[in-house]
């Protein structure tokens, strides 16, 4: 098996939504296609990948470093002893001559190619990615994954009414777990938003809130006081993602579960959060973004570190409502997958075809990740497919 071409493009997301940290109007992402010399049904077998959200495209790094590195490698460097694609060996090729530490933006570029390679590997094996991951990891895998519907971004007008319409619609679509934003308005107004959503939820339904890492210590304490006693599943990223000491202090002040990690993009940072962040393995959630964190190869190393620190994989809920993360939940025994409440945007429509019943989604059974089954596939990969 030889890789004969790797193509990339930048895709504008152009969403009008915002959270307490950033707006998404100018946000971009990257798409990648890896073409092999294996031909089936008259066409080459390809691996495809689309980015996570929130870190912009990786075009420069892909074109200047990582694609040329992979294309220059002989097949023996990225295949196993039987000539089959080995994403772990390919990852080593991508990271050739990269210094440790100082991860910067390269983790997203490598993670994107890694995702396309795993899609390709699963297609070559003629199985869905979740099944391949379960086999490699030596654990039961399932196409059925627990999901939560994530959104609750702020609107300029009729915010609470439109938020409640979103939640009612997604309850009707089979969702039982929800997450909305906080911190974009004052505490009093946020409490009103939360109360409006909680009033819509029935037995067994849950609500989490997300501060997007923008709160100071004092603002966090004010929110904890205001939210005390409310039945929240977690409070997500109340403080800066790299301030581990502040995480430790906040965790000591509240029984509310804390979710964090989506803005830590390496095994090194993930390990430091476990060592110094004061998080509680019995309740808190870890949300490392698989695609932005050097991909599945690195994420499996992170999982090994979690277990060494006494964490159960069920406490993992990878950031980003994309298919790759959902396959990791089903194949690696993780706790929750994220899907977007708002499904009309390009990124939100990626999981719009998920069949959800009682909070459980069914992953595609097609070989690979199944991006080809997603509504925006043609738009995302236009110009990259022969």
C-alpha positions as CSV (number, residue, x, y, z in Angstrom):
1,X,0.0,0.0,0.0
2,X,1.4,3.4,-1.0
3,X,0.1,6.9,-0.5
4,X,0.1,8.5,-3.9
5,X,-1.4,12.0,-3.1
6,X,-2.5,14.2,-0.1
7,X,-4.7,17.2,-0.8
8,X,-5.9,19.9,1.5
9,X,-8.1,23.0,1.4
10,X,-9.3,25.7,3.7
11,X,-13.1,25.7,4.3
12,X,-14.9,28.9,5.6
13,X,-17.3,28.1,8.4
14,X,-19.0,31.6,8.5
15,X,-21.3,31.1,11.4
16,X,-22.9,34.1,13.1
17,X,-22.9,32.5,16.5
18,X,-20.8,33.7,19.5
19,X,-19.9,32.5,23.0
20,X,-18.4,34.5,25.9
21,X,-14.9,34.2,24.3
22,X,-15.1,34.4,20.5
23,X,-17.3,34.9,17.5
24,X,-17.3,32.4,14.6
25,X,-18.0,34.8,11.7
26,X,-14.4,34.5,10.2
27,X,-13.7,31.0,11.5
28,X,-12.1,28.5,9.0
29,X,-11.2,24.8,9.1
30,X,-9.2,22.4,7.0
31,X,-10.2,19.4,4.9
32,X,-7.8,16.7,3.8
33,X,-7.9,13.8,1.4
34,X,-5.2,11.0,1.4
35,X,-5.3,8.8,-1.7
36,X,-3.8,5.3,-1.8
37,X,-2.8,3.1,-4.7
38,X,-5.4,0.5,-3.7
39,X,-8.2,0.4,-6.2
40,X,-11.7,-1.0,-5.5
41,X,-14.7,-0.8,-7.8
42,X,-12.6,1.1,-10.2
43,X,-11.6,3.9,-7.8
44,X,-8.7,4.5,-5.5
45,X,-9.4,4.0,-1.8
46,X,-9.1,7.4,0.0
47,X,-9.1,8.6,3.5
48,X,-10.9,11.9,4.2
49,X,-10.9,14.2,7.3
50,X,-12.5,17.5,8.3
51,X,-11.3,19.6,11.1
52,X,-12.5,20.4,14.6
53,X,-13.8,23.9,15.3
54,X,-12.3,26.8,17.0
55,X,-8.7,26.9,15.8
56,X,-8.9,28.0,12.1
57,X,-7.4,26.1,9.2
58,X,-3.9,24.6,9.0
59,X,-3.1,25.1,5.4
60,X,0.4,26.6,5.7
61,X,1.6,23.9,8.1
62,X,0.1,21.1,6.0
63,X,1.6,22.3,2.7
64,X,5.0,23.3,4.0
65,X,5.8,20.5,6.5
66,X,3.5,17.6,7.0
67,X,2.2,16.7,3.6
68,X,5.7,16.8,2.0
69,X,7.1,14.7,4.8
70,X,4.5,12.0,4.3
71,X,4.7,12.0,0.6
72,X,8.5,11.7,0.7
73,X,8.4,8.6,2.9
74,X,8.8,5.1,1.5
75,X,5.8,2.9,2.2
76,X,7.8,0.7,4.6
77,X,7.9,3.7,7.0
78,X,4.0,4.0,7.3
79,X,3.0,0.3,6.8
80,X,3.2,-2.7,9.0
81,X,5.2,-5.8,8.2
82,X,2.4,-7.1,5.9
83,X,2.2,-3.9,3.8
84,X,-1.0,-2.6,5.6
85,X,-1.3,1.0,6.6
86,X,-0.2,1.6,10.1
87,X,-1.4,5.1,11.4
88,X,1.0,4.8,14.3
89,X,4.0,4.6,12.1
90,X,2.6,7.3,9.8
91,X,2.4,9.5,12.8
92,X,6.1,9.0,13.5
93,X,6.8,10.1,9.9
94,X,4.7,13.3,10.3
95,X,6.6,14.2,13.5
96,X,10.1,13.6,12.1
97,X,12.4,16.4,13.1
98,X,9.8,18.0,15.3
99,X,11.2,19.2,18.7
100,X,9.3,18.1,21.9
101,X,7.2,20.8,23.6
102,X,6.1,24.1,22.2
103,X,3.2,22.4,20.5
104,X,1.7,25.5,18.9
105,X,-0.7,24.9,16.0
106,X,1.1,21.8,14.6
107,X,-1.0,19.5,16.7
108,X,-4.1,20.4,14.7
109,X,-2.3,19.9,11.4
110,X,-0.9,16.5,12.4
111,X,-4.3,15.5,14.0
112,X,-6.1,16.2,10.7
113,X,-3.8,14.0,8.6
114,X,-4.0,11.4,11.4
115,X,-7.8,11.4,11.1
116,X,-7.6,10.9,7.3
117,X,-5.2,8.0,7.8
118,X,-7.5,6.3,10.3
119,X,-10.4,6.7,7.9
120,X,-8.3,5.2,5.2
121,X,-7.1,2.3,7.4
122,X,-10.7,1.5,8.4
123,X,-11.8,1.6,4.7
124,X,-8.9,-0.7,3.7
125,X,-10.1,-3.1,6.5
126,X,-13.7,-2.7,5.3
127,X,-15.0,-1.8,8.8
128,X,-16.3,1.3,10.4
129,X,-13.7,3.2,12.4
130,X,-15.3,2.5,15.8
131,X,-15.0,-1.2,15.1
132,X,-11.3,-0.9,14.1
133,X,-10.5,1.1,17.2
134,X,-12.2,-1.5,19.4
135,X,-10.2,-4.3,17.8
136,X,-6.9,-2.5,18.1
137,X,-7.6,-1.4,21.7
138,X,-8.8,-4.9,22.7
139,X,-12.1,-3.8,24.1
140,X,-15.8,-4.1,23.2
141,X,-16.9,-1.5,20.7
142,X,-20.3,-0.2,19.8
143,X,-22.1,1.8,17.2
144,X,-24.4,3.1,19.9
145,X,-23.0,6.1,21.8
146,X,-24.4,8.4,24.4
147,X,-24.6,12.0,23.2
148,X,-25.3,15.5,24.4
149,X,-26.7,18.3,22.4
150,X,-24.4,21.4,22.6
151,X,-25.3,24.9,21.7
152,X,-27.1,27.7,23.5
153,X,-25.1,30.4,21.9
154,X,-26.3,34.0,22.4
155,X,-28.6,35.8,20.0
156,X,-28.9,39.5,19.6
157,X,-32.7,39.4,20.0
158,X,-35.3,37.0,21.5
159,X,-32.4,35.0,23.0
160,X,-34.3,33.0,25.7
161,X,-37.3,32.3,23.4
162,X,-35.1,31.0,20.6
163,X,-33.0,29.0,23.1
164,X,-36.1,27.3,24.4
165,X,-37.3,26.6,20.9
166,X,-33.9,24.9,20.3
167,X,-34.2,22.7,23.4
168,X,-37.8,21.7,22.7
169,X,-36.9,20.7,19.1
170,X,-34.0,18.6,20.3
171,X,-36.0,16.9,23.0
172,X,-38.4,15.9,20.2
173,X,-35.4,14.7,18.2
174,X,-34.5,12.2,21.0
175,X,-31.9,14.2,23.0
176,X,-31.8,14.0,26.8
177,X,-28.6,15.8,27.6
178,X,-27.9,19.5,26.8
179,X,-25.2,22.2,27.2
180,X,-25.6,25.9,26.8
181,X,-23.3,28.9,27.1
182,X,-22.8,31.2,30.1
183,X,-20.7,34.3,30.6
184,X,-21.8,36.3,27.5
185,X,-24.3,38.2,29.6
186,X,-24.5,39.1,33.3
187,X,-25.0,36.5,36.0
188,X,-28.6,37.3,36.6
189,X,-29.4,37.0,32.9
190,X,-27.5,33.7,32.6
191,X,-29.4,32.3,35.6
192,X,-32.7,33.2,33.8
193,X,-31.5,31.4,30.7
194,X,-30.6,28.3,32.7
195,X,-33.9,28.4,34.6
196,X,-35.8,28.6,31.4
197,X,-34.1,25.5,30.0
198,X,-34.4,23.5,33.2
199,X,-38.1,24.2,33.2
200,X,-38.3,22.3,29.9
201,X,-36.5,19.2,31.0
202,X,-38.2,16.0,32.0
203,X,-37.0,13.2,34.3
204,X,-33.6,11.8,33.4
205,X,-32.7,14.9,31.3
206,X,-29.6,17.0,32.2
207,X,-28.2,20.4,31.5
208,X,-24.5,21.5,31.5
209,X,-23.2,25.1,31.2
210,X,-20.0,26.3,29.4
211,X,-18.0,29.4,30.2
212,X,-15.4,29.0,27.4
213,X,-12.5,29.7,29.7
214,X,-13.1,33.4,30.2
215,X,-13.9,33.8,33.9
216,X,-11.6,35.4,36.5
217,X,-11.4,33.8,39.9
218,X,-13.9,36.3,41.3
219,X,-16.4,35.9,38.4
220,X,-16.2,32.1,38.8
221,X,-17.0,32.3,42.5
222,X,-19.9,34.6,41.7
223,X,-21.3,32.1,39.2
224,X,-20.7,29.2,41.6
225,X,-22.7,31.0,44.3
226,X,-25.5,31.8,41.8
227,X,-25.6,28.2,40.4
228,X,-25.4,26.5,43.8
229,X,-28.3,24.1,44.3
230,X,-29.2,23.9,40.6
231,X,-29.1,20.4,39.1
232,X,-26.3,21.0,36.6
233,X,-24.4,18.1,34.9
234,X,-21.2,20.2,34.9
235,X,-19.8,23.7,34.6
236,X,-17.4,23.7,31.7
237,X,-14.2,25.7,31.4
238,X,-15.0,28.4,33.9
239,X,-11.4,29.6,34.0
240,X,-8.4,29.8,31.6
241,X,-7.5,26.3,30.4
242,X,-3.8,26.5,31.3
243,X,-4.3,27.9,34.8
244,X,-4.1,24.6,36.7
245,X,-3.7,26.1,40.1
246,X,-6.9,28.1,39.7
247,X,-8.7,24.9,38.5
248,X,-7.5,23.3,41.7
249,X,-8.9,26.1,43.8
250,X,-12.2,26.2,42.0
251,X,-12.7,22.4,42.3
252,X,-12.2,22.7,46.0
253,X,-15.0,25.3,46.3
254,X,-17.8,23.5,44.6
255,X,-19.5,20.1,44.4
256,X,-20.6,20.9,40.9
257,X,-18.7,18.7,38.4
258,X,-16.1,20.6,36.3
259,X,-15.5,19.8,32.6
260,X,-12.3,21.0,30.9
261,X,-9.5,20.1,28.6
262,X,-10.8,21.0,25.2
263,X,-8.1,23.6,24.8
264,X,-5.2,21.4,25.8
265,X,-3.7,19.9,22.7
266,X,-1.0,17.5,23.7
267,X,-0.3,14.6,26.0
268,X,2.0,16.8,27.9
269,X,-0.7,19.4,28.8
270,X,-3.3,16.6,29.5
271,X,-0.9,15.0,31.9
272,X,-0.2,18.3,33.7
273,X,-3.9,19.0,34.1
274,X,-4.2,15.6,35.8
275,X,-1.2,16.2,38.0
276,X,-1.9,19.8,39.1
277,X,-5.5,20.7,38.2
278,X,-7.1,19.2,41.3
279,X,-9.8,17.5,39.3
280,X,-11.9,14.8,40.8
281,X,-12.1,11.4,39.0
282,X,-15.5,10.6,40.6
283,X,-17.3,13.5,38.9
284,X,-15.3,15.8,36.7
285,X,-15.2,15.4,32.9
286,X,-12.2,15.5,30.5
287,X,-12.8,17.0,27.0
288,X,-9.6,16.7,25.1
289,X,-10.3,17.4,21.4
290,X,-9.0,14.3,19.5
291,X,-8.5,16.0,16.2
292,X,-6.8,19.1,17.5
293,X,-4.5,17.0,19.9
294,X,-2.3,15.3,17.3
295,X,-5.1,12.8,16.5
296,X,-6.0,9.3,17.6
297,X,-2.4,8.1,18.0
298,X,-1.7,10.7,20.7
299,X,-5.2,10.4,22.2
300,X,-4.7,6.7,23.0
301,X,-1.5,7.7,24.9
302,X,-3.6,10.3,26.8
303,X,-6.0,7.5,27.7
304,X,-3.2,5.4,29.1
305,X,-2.1,8.3,31.3
306,X,-5.7,8.9,32.5
307,X,-6.0,5.3,33.7
308,X,-2.6,5.5,35.4
309,X,-3.9,8.5,37.4
310,X,-7.0,6.6,38.4
311,X,-9.5,7.9,35.9
312,X,-12.2,5.9,34.1
313,X,-12.6,6.4,30.4
314,X,-16.3,7.1,31.0
315,X,-15.3,10.5,32.3
316,X,-14.1,11.4,28.8
317,X,-16.3,13.5,26.5
318,X,-14.2,14.7,23.5
319,X,-14.8,18.2,22.4
320,X,-16.4,19.0,19.0
321,X,-19.5,17.6,17.4
322,X,-17.8,15.7,14.6
323,X,-17.9,12.1,13.5
324,X,-14.3,11.3,14.4
325,X,-14.8,12.0,18.1
326,X,-18.0,10.0,18.1
327,X,-16.2,7.0,16.6
328,X,-13.6,7.3,19.4
329,X,-16.4,7.3,22.0
330,X,-17.8,4.1,20.4
331,X,-14.5,2.4,19.8
332,X,-12.4,3.4,22.8
333,X,-15.1,3.1,25.5
334,X,-15.5,6.8,26.3
335,X,-18.4,8.4,28.0
336,X,-20.1,11.0,25.8
337,X,-20.0,12.4,22.3
338,X,-20.9,16.0,21.5
339,X,-23.3,17.0,18.7
340,X,-24.5,20.4,17.7
341,X,-27.9,21.8,18.6
342,X,-27.7,24.2,15.7
343,X,-27.7,22.0,12.6
344,X,-28.1,24.5,9.8
345,X,-24.5,25.7,9.8
346,X,-21.8,23.7,7.9
347,X,-20.2,22.3,11.0
348,X,-23.4,21.7,12.8
349,X,-24.8,19.7,9.9
350,X,-22.0,17.1,10.1
351,X,-24.0,15.1,12.6
352,X,-27.5,16.1,11.5
353,X,-28.2,12.6,10.2
354,X,-27.5,10.9,13.5
355,X,-30.5,8.9,14.5
356,X,-30.9,9.7,18.2
357,X,-33.3,7.9,20.6
358,X,-33.4,8.5,24.3
359,X,-30.0,10.2,24.2
360,X,-28.2,7.4,22.3
361,X,-27.0,8.0,18.7
362,X,-26.2,5.4,16.1
363,X,-22.9,5.7,14.3
364,X,-22.6,5.0,10.5
365,X,-22.0,1.3,9.7
366,X,-20.1,2.2,6.5
367,X,-16.4,1.5,6.4
368,X,-14.3,4.4,7.7
369,X,-15.6,7.4,9.6
370,X,-18.6,7.9,7.3
371,X,-18.1,11.5,6.4
372,X,-19.5,10.6,3.0
373,X,-22.9,10.2,4.6
374,X,-22.8,13.7,6.2
375,X,-25.0,16.4,4.6
376,X,-22.2,18.9,3.8
377,X,-19.7,16.3,2.4
378,X,-19.8,17.5,-1.2
379,X,-19.4,21.1,-0.1
380,X,-16.5,20.4,2.2
381,X,-14.5,18.2,-0.2
382,X,-15.4,20.1,-3.5
383,X,-12.2,20.3,-5.5
384,X,-10.4,17.6,-3.5
385,X,-12.0,14.5,-5.1
386,X,-11.3,13.2,-8.6
